[in-house]
């Protein structure tokens, strides 16, 4: 099974592309190789293919946090799950790929655009989708309202999950108490526990 993330920048025409495009490229590059694993197209849309589908929801929140932190920009993402699209030739670009995960992801993005939802998943298992999407809506009540400061600390922790709060404070050159306060405002404990739950559920899908 693979996961495909299809996303677009919300209100991209009102945002400075020189701010959000480098941020989007940087965070996608942390997830895989350009063309082979991800591609930006139509100006403000992207697709990212993950061979480890259990990481898909975490990757989506990392992208969301990074865009908000660096460019004060919101993004909409649909995650599709499905079997690999066969055995493509080496070097095939992601826009030439196809398969159930791509179909699920693309169709779900169209759906959530209409519903004004910023993150959802789709697979061949309706009950699984319903459960995960319901939980995602609760997490998004906070995540959709992150300030740039909250998003920055979330982005940093998701990029460096092995570091302690003290380590983070030293790297960011702020007090550990400030780290704790920022994490609390971002409801990071809820996000982290949810991501662990999503990872486990997807591994057993």
Residue frames as qw, qx, qy, qz and C-alpha x, y, z in Angstrom:
[[0.000, 0.887, 0.461, 0.000, 0.00, 0.00, 0.00],
 [0.385, 0.143, -0.016, 0.912, 1.07, 3.57, -0.66],
 [0.015, -0.786, -0.454, 0.420, -0.31, 6.97, 0.30],
 [0.348, 0.399, 0.315, 0.788, -0.76, 9.93, -2.02],
 [0.108, -0.657, -0.365, 0.650, -1.18, 13.47, -0.71],
 [0.264, 0.527, 0.440, 0.678, -2.85, 15.89, -3.10],
 [0.249, -0.669, -0.405, 0.572, -3.03, 19.49, -1.93],
 [0.303, 0.653, 0.262, 0.643, -3.48, 23.09, -2.89],
 [0.226, -0.055, -0.315, 0.920, -2.74, 26.48, -1.42],
 [0.008, -0.743, -0.653, 0.144, -5.85, 28.14, 0.03],
 [0.110, 0.970, 0.149, -0.159, -6.55, 31.55, -1.55],
 [0.735, -0.100, 0.246, 0.624, -3.27, 31.33, -3.45],
 [0.342, 0.663, 0.290, 0.600, -4.09, 34.37, -5.61],
 [0.285, -0.920, -0.053, -0.264, -4.13, 36.49, -2.48],
 [0.759, -0.562, 0.194, 0.267, -0.77, 35.17, -1.26],
 [0.162, 0.837, -0.478, -0.211, 2.73, 36.13, -2.31],
 [0.970, 0.206, -0.126, -0.009, 4.02, 33.16, -4.30],
 [0.433, 0.620, -0.509, 0.412, 7.60, 34.18, -3.53],
 [0.376, -0.494, 0.572, -0.536, 6.85, 33.39, 0.12],
 [0.831, -0.108, 0.402, -0.368, 4.88, 30.16, 0.02],
 [0.863, 0.435, -0.236, -0.099, 6.42, 28.41, -3.01],
 [0.342, 0.544, -0.700, 0.311, 9.96, 28.06, -1.56],
 [0.453, -0.314, 0.636, -0.540, 8.43, 26.90, 1.73],
 [0.904, 0.154, 0.151, -0.369, 6.32, 24.29, -0.05],
 [0.732, 0.516, -0.442, 0.050, 9.28, 23.03, -2.08],
 [0.052, 0.547, -0.721, 0.423, 11.44, 22.80, 1.03],
 [0.607, -0.193, 0.593, -0.493, 8.97, 20.77, 3.07],
 [0.918, 0.303, -0.004, -0.256, 8.15, 18.47, 0.15],
 [0.525, 0.602, -0.581, 0.153, 11.88, 17.91, -0.42],
 [0.257, -0.442, 0.737, -0.442, 12.09, 16.66, 3.18],
 [0.790, 0.052, 0.446, -0.417, 9.58, 13.94, 2.24],
 [0.821, 0.214, 0.495, 0.186, 11.12, 12.65, -1.00],
 [0.383, -0.179, 0.465, 0.777, 12.73, 13.36, -4.35],
 [0.387, 0.537, 0.010, -0.750, 11.24, 15.84, -6.82],
 [0.535, 0.335, -0.554, -0.542, 9.49, 14.32, -9.86],
 [0.406, 0.051, -0.913, -0.003, 9.86, 10.78, -8.51],
 [0.234, -0.347, -0.809, 0.414, 8.04, 11.40, -5.21],
 [0.042, 0.743, 0.447, -0.495, 6.45, 14.86, -5.48],
 [0.300, 0.270, 0.424, 0.811, 5.60, 17.52, -7.98],
 [0.118, 0.568, 0.332, -0.744, 4.00, 20.98, -7.95],
 [0.204, 0.275, 0.702, 0.625, 1.64, 21.69, -10.83],
 [0.050, -0.767, -0.545, -0.335, -1.04, 24.16, -11.96],
 [0.077, 0.681, -0.143, 0.714, 0.84, 26.79, -10.02],
 [0.333, -0.484, 0.455, -0.669, -0.55, 26.06, -6.57],
 [0.936, -0.152, 0.045, -0.314, -1.25, 22.31, -6.37],
 [0.067, 0.572, -0.817, 0.040, 1.00, 19.40, -5.50],
 [0.953, -0.116, -0.180, -0.213, 1.11, 15.64, -5.20],
 [0.097, -0.612, 0.753, -0.222, 3.34, 13.64, -2.88],
 [0.892, -0.011, -0.408, -0.193, 3.65, 9.85, -2.98],
 [0.331, -0.608, 0.644, -0.326, 4.73, 8.06, 0.19],
 [0.623, 0.157, -0.759, -0.110, 5.87, 4.45, 0.16],
 [0.241, -0.140, -0.813, 0.511, 5.34, 4.31, 3.93],
 [0.255, -0.576, -0.480, -0.611, 1.63, 5.15, 4.18],
 [0.549, -0.602, -0.516, 0.265, 1.62, 5.10, 7.98],
 [0.388, -0.286, -0.096, 0.871, 3.54, 8.40, 7.83],
 [0.153, 0.518, 0.525, 0.657, 0.95, 10.14, 5.65],
 [0.280, -0.870, -0.383, -0.134, -1.05, 12.02, 8.27],
 [0.564, -0.619, 0.009, 0.547, 2.10, 13.14, 10.08],
 [0.436, 0.069, 0.397, 0.805, 3.49, 14.37, 6.76],
 [0.009, 0.717, 0.509, 0.475, 0.29, 16.29, 6.08],
 [0.404, -0.882, -0.217, 0.105, 0.47, 18.11, 9.41],
 [0.589, -0.363, 0.188, 0.697, 4.18, 18.80, 8.88],
 [0.294, 0.366, 0.463, 0.752, 3.40, 20.42, 5.53],
 [0.202, -0.833, -0.440, -0.268, 0.53, 22.38, 7.08],
 [0.538, -0.757, -0.104, 0.355, 2.65, 23.61, 9.99],
 [0.562, -0.159, 0.278, 0.763, 5.61, 24.53, 7.80],
 [0.183, 0.544, 0.465, 0.674, 3.54, 26.58, 5.34],
 [0.324, -0.877, -0.326, -0.137, 1.85, 28.42, 8.20],
 [0.631, -0.621, -0.002, 0.465, 5.10, 29.02, 10.09],
 [0.513, -0.136, 0.346, 0.774, 7.24, 30.17, 7.17],
 [0.075, 0.207, 0.478, 0.850, 4.74, 31.84, 4.85],
 [0.295, 0.246, 0.477, -0.790, 1.62, 32.41, 7.01],
 [0.501, 0.183, -0.513, -0.672, -0.26, 30.36, 4.41],
 [0.695, -0.026, 0.600, -0.395, -2.93, 27.67, 4.80],
 [0.243, 0.286, -0.819, -0.434, -3.07, 24.53, 2.72],
 [0.835, 0.035, 0.189, -0.516, -5.73, 21.95, 1.90],
 [0.091, 0.407, -0.899, -0.130, -4.68, 18.27, 1.69],
 [0.909, 0.003, 0.039, -0.415, -6.45, 15.05, 0.75],
 [0.186, -0.470, 0.863, 0.029, -4.72, 11.74, 1.49],
 [0.871, 0.178, -0.201, -0.411, -5.51, 8.67, -0.61],
 [0.439, -0.414, 0.797, -0.040, -4.53, 5.11, 0.30],
 [0.891, 0.344, 0.022, -0.296, -4.30, 2.18, -2.07],
 [0.884, -0.075, 0.325, 0.328, -2.07, -0.46, -3.64],
 [0.253, -0.502, 0.420, 0.712, 0.97, 0.67, -5.64],
 [0.584, 0.623, 0.005, -0.520, 0.23, 1.62, -9.22],
 [0.922, 0.379, -0.033, 0.066, 2.16, -1.32, -10.64],
 [0.733, -0.335, 0.214, 0.552, 5.85, -1.34, -11.48],
 [0.336, 0.934, 0.022, -0.117, 6.59, 2.01, -13.16],
 [0.756, 0.423, -0.126, 0.483, 9.79, 2.53, -15.09],
 [0.557, -0.417, -0.184, 0.695, 12.67, 4.12, -13.24],
 [0.201, -0.114, 0.126, 0.965, 12.47, 7.90, -13.35],
 [0.078, -0.599, -0.666, -0.438, 8.75, 8.13, -14.03],
 [0.054, -0.253, 0.229, -0.938, 7.35, 11.42, -12.75],
 [0.158, 0.249, 0.791, -0.537, 4.57, 11.51, -10.23],
 [0.473, 0.412, 0.060, -0.777, 2.21, 13.19, -12.69],
 [0.511, 0.275, -0.693, -0.427, 2.56, 10.16, -14.95],
 [0.032, 0.025, -0.957, 0.287, 1.63, 7.79, -12.14],
 [0.607, -0.239, -0.235, -0.721, -1.82, 6.41, -11.50],
 [0.393, -0.080, -0.893, 0.205, -3.59, 3.90, -9.35],
 [0.405, -0.667, -0.616, -0.106, -6.23, 3.76, -6.61],
 [0.447, -0.521, -0.306, 0.659, -4.33, 5.96, -4.14],
 [0.146, -0.047, 0.245, 0.957, -4.08, 8.75, -6.73],
 [0.250, -0.455, -0.626, -0.582, -7.77, 8.42, -7.61],
 [0.470, -0.638, -0.576, 0.201, -8.86, 8.44, -3.96],
 [0.391, -0.398, -0.146, 0.817, -6.69, 11.46, -3.22],
 [0.055, 0.094, 0.372, 0.922, -7.77, 13.53, -6.21],
 [0.333, -0.536, -0.642, -0.436, -11.46, 12.86, -5.74],
 [0.484, -0.611, -0.507, 0.368, -11.24, 13.60, -2.02],
 [0.276, -0.215, -0.013, 0.937, -9.55, 16.94, -2.67],
 [0.155, -0.311, -0.488, -0.801, -12.42, 17.95, -4.96],
 [0.480, -0.582, -0.646, -0.115, -14.87, 16.91, -2.24],
 [0.482, -0.541, -0.383, 0.573, -13.24, 18.77, 0.63],
 [0.160, 0.074, 0.176, 0.969, -12.91, 21.92, -1.48],
 [0.334, -0.484, -0.511, -0.627, -16.70, 21.99, -1.69],
 [0.636, -0.599, -0.485, 0.037, -17.08, 21.19, 2.02],
 [0.015, 0.845, -0.271, 0.461, -14.39, 23.70, 3.04],
 [0.869, -0.469, 0.138, 0.078, -12.45, 21.08, 4.97],
 [0.143, 0.873, -0.463, -0.064, -8.68, 21.36, 5.05],
 [0.059, 0.430, -0.901, 0.008, -7.58, 17.75, 5.63],
 [0.855, 0.010, 0.274, -0.440, -9.22, 14.37, 5.02],
 [0.200, -0.328, 0.894, 0.230, -8.38, 10.83, 3.93],
 [0.809, 0.273, -0.032, -0.519, -9.92, 8.37, 1.49],
 [0.149, -0.318, 0.929, 0.120, -9.42, 4.65, 0.92],
 [0.483, -0.073, -0.731, -0.476, -11.38, 1.60, -0.16],
 [0.372, -0.305, -0.819, 0.312, -12.62, 1.18, 3.42],
 [0.184, -0.673, -0.273, -0.662, -15.55, 3.54, 4.20],
 [0.670, -0.693, -0.268, -0.007, -15.73, 2.78, 7.93],
 [0.694, -0.206, -0.058, 0.688, -12.01, 3.42, 8.35],
 [0.231, 0.409, 0.200, 0.860, -12.33, 6.68, 6.44],
 [0.378, -0.746, -0.330, -0.438, -15.28, 7.81, 8.53],
 [0.730, -0.586, -0.218, 0.275, -13.47, 7.16, 11.82],
 [0.600, -0.096, 0.043, 0.793, -10.22, 8.88, 10.82],
 [0.112, 0.497, 0.287, 0.811, -11.93, 11.85, 9.19],
 [0.473, -0.784, -0.339, -0.218, -14.09, 12.43, 12.25],
 [0.701, -0.522, -0.100, 0.475, -11.01, 12.50, 14.47],
 [0.481, 0.177, 0.189, 0.837, -9.20, 14.77, 12.03],
 [0.091, -0.740, -0.331, -0.578, -11.99, 17.33, 12.27],
 [0.599, -0.772, -0.191, 0.095, -11.48, 17.56, 16.03],
 [0.674, -0.270, 0.100, 0.681, -7.73, 18.08, 15.63],
 [0.328, 0.420, 0.338, 0.776, -8.30, 20.68, 12.91],
 [0.254, -0.890, -0.361, -0.113, -10.41, 22.80, 15.25],
 [0.490, -0.763, 0.129, 0.401, -7.08, 23.84, 16.74],
 [0.615, -0.103, 0.455, 0.635, -4.69, 23.28, 13.82],
 [0.315, 0.663, 0.471, 0.490, -6.68, 25.44, 11.41],
 [0.174, -0.958, -0.121, -0.195, -6.27, 28.30, 13.88],
 [0.762, -0.272, -0.037, 0.587, -2.56, 27.99, 14.62],
 [0.031, 0.963, -0.141, -0.225, -0.71, 31.28, 14.78],
 [0.636, 0.642, -0.403, 0.146, 2.62, 31.42, 12.97],
 [0.143, -0.607, 0.682, -0.382, 4.36, 31.01, 16.35],
 [0.788, -0.119, 0.507, -0.330, 2.32, 27.91, 17.22],
 [0.887, 0.454, -0.021, -0.079, 2.88, 26.47, 13.76],
 [0.322, 0.740, -0.558, 0.192, 6.61, 27.10, 14.05],
 [0.367, -0.459, 0.740, -0.328, 6.93, 25.04, 17.22],
 [0.878, 0.153, 0.371, -0.260, 4.78, 22.24, 15.78],
 [0.720, 0.652, -0.240, -0.008, 6.86, 22.21, 12.61],
 [0.077, 0.696, -0.670, 0.249, 10.06, 22.07, 14.64],
 [0.587, -0.272, 0.686, -0.332, 8.85, 19.19, 16.82],
 [0.895, 0.323, 0.231, -0.202, 7.52, 17.16, 13.88],
 [0.590, 0.702, -0.389, 0.087, 10.85, 17.61, 12.11],
 [0.265, 0.457, -0.732, 0.431, 12.84, 16.67, 15.25],
 [0.762, -0.450, -0.232, -0.405, 10.64, 14.31, 17.32],
 [0.814, -0.069, -0.456, 0.353, 13.66, 12.83, 19.08],
 [0.253, 0.355, -0.328, 0.838, 14.57, 16.10, 20.83],
 [0.302, -0.550, -0.668, 0.401, 13.42, 17.04, 24.32],
 [0.012, -0.951, -0.284, -0.118, 11.91, 20.39, 25.24],
 [0.471, -0.759, 0.190, 0.407, 15.24, 21.40, 26.79],
 [0.562, -0.015, 0.540, 0.627, 17.04, 20.53, 23.56],
 [0.250, 0.730, 0.510, 0.380, 14.49, 22.56, 21.64],
 [0.233, -0.952, -0.132, 0.146, 14.93, 25.54, 23.95],
 [0.528, -0.523, 0.356, 0.567, 18.70, 25.50, 23.41],
 [0.464, 0.243, 0.602, 0.603, 18.34, 25.31, 19.62],
 [0.081, 0.795, 0.464, 0.382, 15.72, 28.07, 19.47],
 [0.327, 0.162, -0.305, 0.880, 17.54, 30.12, 22.11],
 [0.450, -0.509, -0.077, -0.729, 14.45, 30.61, 24.27],
 [0.351, -0.323, 0.704, -0.526, 13.41, 29.44, 27.73],
 [0.105, -0.095, -0.986, -0.091, 12.10, 25.90, 28.18],
 [0.192, 0.466, 0.647, -0.572, 9.00, 27.40, 29.80],
 [0.356, 0.509, -0.173, -0.764, 8.33, 29.30, 26.58],
 [0.241, 0.154, -0.882, -0.375, 8.57, 26.06, 24.61],
 [0.007, 0.279, 0.922, -0.268, 6.05, 24.46, 26.95],
 [0.264, 0.534, 0.346, -0.725, 3.64, 27.38, 26.66],
 [0.348, 0.422, -0.463, -0.697, 3.81, 27.39, 22.87],
 [0.183, 0.011, -0.966, -0.183, 3.19, 23.66, 22.69],
 [0.113, 0.400, 0.780, -0.468, 0.21, 24.04, 24.98],
 [0.333, 0.536, 0.057, -0.774, -1.29, 26.82, 22.86],
 [0.380, 0.346, -0.663, -0.544, -0.85, 24.64, 19.78],
 [0.874, -0.097, 0.258, -0.400, -2.51, 21.66, 21.57],
 [0.372, 0.555, -0.730, -0.141, 0.54, 19.66, 20.56],
 [0.304, -0.182, 0.893, -0.277, -0.08, 16.83, 23.05],
 [0.699, 0.377, 0.435, -0.425, -3.46, 16.15, 21.42],
 [0.590, 0.670, -0.338, -0.298, -1.90, 16.33, 17.95],
 [0.099, 0.520, -0.848, 0.026, 0.94, 13.98, 18.87],
 [0.463, 0.005, 0.827, -0.318, -1.33, 11.37, 20.48],
 [0.707, 0.529, 0.207, -0.422, -3.63, 11.58, 17.47],
 [0.451, 0.671, -0.544, -0.225, -0.72, 11.09, 15.07],
 [0.139, -0.319, 0.928, -0.131, 0.42, 8.00, 16.97],
 [0.604, 0.261, 0.638, -0.401, -3.15, 6.66, 16.78],
 [0.648, 0.649, -0.093, -0.389, -3.42, 7.38, 13.05],
 [0.204, 0.598, -0.765, -0.122, -0.07, 5.70, 12.42],
 [0.325, -0.116, 0.912, -0.223, -1.14, 2.56, 14.25],
 [0.653, 0.434, 0.448, -0.430, -4.52, 2.39, 12.50],
 [0.559, 0.691, -0.306, -0.340, -2.99, 2.84, 9.05],
 [0.004, 0.476, -0.879, -0.033, -0.38, 0.15, 9.71],
 [0.356, 0.094, 0.903, -0.221, -3.25, -2.29, 10.33],
 [0.566, 0.467, 0.020, -0.679, -5.36, -1.16, 7.38]]
